[in-house]
């Protein structure tokens, strides 16, 4: 969080070349004024900044280290899209304000009017966040956890105010707008409910807590994400290609209650059976393998072997 604040401080200085007061920096970053000095000291180790007439300023440089410029048309298109997002979203995003400031700094030389408008929108977003700091803070915290889960492919454990969703675990597949029956377009998360094939969509504003778990998942290649017909269902689930050693063929009966493909079995020279099949990537699969004891051994994939070892070590450690 501190690193993020320092990055936000740099953006503020770049978007205010005339300088900005410490009290204003503290207000915009949502921190106490006394902490700003530490942020300034740390940032000064990376870029040239100074204080003049009680204004913190960024020293100008001859070289241009800004990202590649957008065209005027691209700039205006992004500006309008950001304005629509800012007016549509129930809670404002500090990351949108940050992105607008980055682009505004780059656009100042060739599209000053668009740049000023982008900075104005960023100011409005930050003001709205400060006005409703508690709710907006929780909302953005939850959204960040879900994005982290989505990007890293990890299961999220969430609590929601929606019915029967007090605490669930979900594999996030998509994050974005979804219009409801009342015409609202809240930002939602859509994903598979863990241990099932059920795909659910939750309004992120209804989520009161979110935590990223160590369990991983994959998004199926054949998933149809944006269905508009109410009767259409998601019919895909993430699968894992398994190669197993079976000391007893009857051990396959343990997998009857989970989703799996047709087993391809061949006998090895030592009498054991080599089995290839796809199976649902869920905790249920791991529990079925544990249930088989020494009758089933995972050969591949290697990352799933390591995952099994970690699970067994955790169980052993719990009983020590």
N, C-alpha and C positions, 0 to 999 in steps of 0.2 A: 504493500500500500504506500509506503514512504517513497519508493522509487517511482510510483505512478504520480504522486503529488509533485515530485521534482520535475517529471516530464511535463506535467500540466503547468508548472511555474515557467518552464522554458517557453511553452507555447504562448502563455500570457505575455511574456516579455517580447516575443517575436511579433505578436499581434498588436502590441502597444509600444512602438518605437519611441514615442514621446516620453515613456516611462510610466510607472504605476506605483502607487503608494502601498506600503506594507499592510495597512488596514484593509485596503481594497483587495489585495492578494489573499489575505486571510479569509475575507468574506467569500471570495470566488472559489477558493479551495475548500472551504468548509472546515477550517482549522483555527486554533487559537493564534492570535497575533504573535505570541511569544515564540512559536515554533518556526515562524517564517525565517528568522535569522539563520537557523540551522539549515533550512532548505537552500537559502541563498549561498551560504558558505560551501555546501556540498556541490551545488550547481556551478559555482565559480571555479571549481577544480576541473570542469569540463569545457566551459565556454567563458568568454570574457564578458563579465557584467560589472557594473559599478553603480554607485548611488550619488545622485546630484539633486540638491534642493528637495530632499526627502522623497525622491523618486528613484526606484530601482530601474536601471536601464541596461540594455544589451548593446555592447560595443559593435559598431558596424564593421563588416569585413568586406574586402574587395572581392574575394572569391564568392561565387554563388553555389552554396551547398544545398539549395532547395531541390525538391524532386522535379522531374520533367513536367513542363507546363501543360495544362489542359488548354484546349482551344476555347475561345469565347463561348462557343455553342455548348461544348462539354461542361464548361463552368456553370453556365446558366441552367443547363439541364440538371446538374447535380444540386445546384442551389435550390431549384424548385422542388426537386425530390426530397431534399432535406427539410424544406419548409413544410411540405405535405406530411412527412413523417412526424415532425415536431408538433403539428396541429392535430394529428390523428391519434397518436399514442396517448394512452391514459396517463402514463408517467414518463417524464422526460429523461433522456439518456445523457449522462455526462460525456460518454464516448462520442456521441453525435456532435456535441459542442466542441470537443477536442478535435475531431476530424474537420469540422468547419473552420476552426482557427488555422489548422495546418494549411488548408487550401486557400484560405483568405490571405495568408501571408504570401503565398506563391502567386496569387492573382493580382496583388496590389499594383504591380508595375504595368500590367497590360489590360486589366479589367477592374479599375478602381471602384466603380459603382457596384459591381457584383461582389467585390471583396468586402465593401462596407456593409452590404446587405447580409452577407454570410456572417460577419462579425456581430451584426445586430441580432440575428437569429440565435447565435451562440450565447449572446448576453441574455436573451429572453429565456433560453433553456436553463441556463445556470440560475437565473432569478427564480424560475418556477421550482427548481430543485431545492433551493434554499428556503423557499416558502413552505414546502411540504417535505422537509428533510427526513422525517421519520419514515413515512410511507414510501417516498421515493427511494430512500436509502435501502430499505428492505427489498423493494422491487428490483432495483439494479443489482443488489447483492445476489439475489436468487437467479436473475438472468445471467450474471457472470458465471455462476457455478454451472448452470445448464449449458452455456456455451462452451465452458471448459470440458464438460463431459462429452458434448457433441464432437468437439475437435479431437479429443484424445481417445474417443471410443470407449468411454467408461460408463458404467451404470450409475444412475442418480437415485438417491433415496430422498423422497420429498414428502412433506406434509401439506395438505390442502384443505381448504374450507368446503370444497365440493363434497357432495354426498358419497359415502363409502370410500373416500380417498384420504382418510385421516393420516395414514402413513403407507406409502407404496414405494416400490422400486421400479424404475422405468429406464428403458434404453432409448435415449432421445434420437429420433430419426430426422426431424425437421423442426426449425424454429422460424416463425414468421407470422404474418397477418392471416387471420381467418375470420371472415364475416359471419356473424351469427344471425339468428332469426329476427333480432330487433334492429339490425343494420349496423351494430357496433362492429369495429374491426380491431379487436384486441390482439396483442402479440401472444401467440400460443406456442406450446411445445407439443409435438406429436411424436409418439413412440410406442414401442411394444411394452406392455405390462409384463414384468419379469415372471418367469415360470409359466407363461401362457402364450397363446398366439394372438391375444387381444391387442388391438391397436387403439390407443386413446388419445384424445386431444384435450389439453388443459389450458385454461386462461392463466398466464403467468401471474396475473394480479391476484389469483386465488391461492397461490402457493405461499405458505407462511415460513417454510424452512426447506433448504436444499443442501445436500451433502454429496460429494463425489466419492464413490466407492472404488475399491481396487479391482473389482470384477470388470472384465472387458466384454465388448460385444462388437458385432459387425453389422453393417446395413446391407441387406440382401440386394444383389444386382437387379433382380426382377421385381423389386417393390414398385408399385404404382402409387406415387405420392399424392398427387393433387386431383383426386376424384371429386367430381361435382355432383354425382348422383348419390342420393341418400342410400339407395339399395346396394351400391357397390361396397364390397368389403375388402380389406387388405387380406391377401391370401398368402403372404410370404413370411418366412421366419428365417433368421440368420442360422446358417448351418456350418458345421465344422467337419472337415474330412479326417476321419479317424483311421488309423491302422493299429489293430489290436492283435495280441497273442491270446488265444483261447486255450486253456488247458482242459476245459470242459465245454462242449458245444451247447449244453443246456444253459450256460451262463447268458446266452443271448436272450433267454426268456425275461431277464431282468430289464431289458430295454423295450418291452412290449408296450409300456404306458407312455413312452416318449416318442417324439416325431423323429423318424430316421428313414434313410433310403434302404434299398435292397442290399443285404450283406453279400459280398463276394468273398467266398471262403476257399482256401486251398490248404492242403495238408503239407506240413514240413517234415523233414527227415527225422526229427526227434519225436514225431507223433503229435505235436501241438498243431493248432490250426491258426493260419494267418487270415485275418478278417479285415476287409476294407469296406467302409460304409460312411455315409454322411449322417450326422445326428445333430439335433438342435443344440445350439451353444447356450446351455442354461445350467443352473446349479443342479437341476434334476439329473442331467447326464452325469455329472461328477458323483452325485450320491448313488446312482445306479452302479457306477464302476466300483465305488467303495464297497457297496453291498456285495459285490462279487468276490471280494477278498483276493486270494491268490489265484483265482480262476481266470482273471482278466488282467492283462498288462498292456499299458499304452506304449506303442512304439513311436508313432507320429500323430500329430505334429509336435516338434520338440518344445515349442512354447506351451503347449497344453500339458505335456509331461511335467514341465517345471511348475505349472499352475497346480497340478495334482500334488506334487511334492510339497509345495507351500501350504496347501490345504491340510495335508496329513501332518505336517510339522506343527501347524497351528492347533490341530486337535490334540496332538501329543502334549504340546506345551500347556494346554489348558488343564490336563490331568496331572501334570507333574507337581 
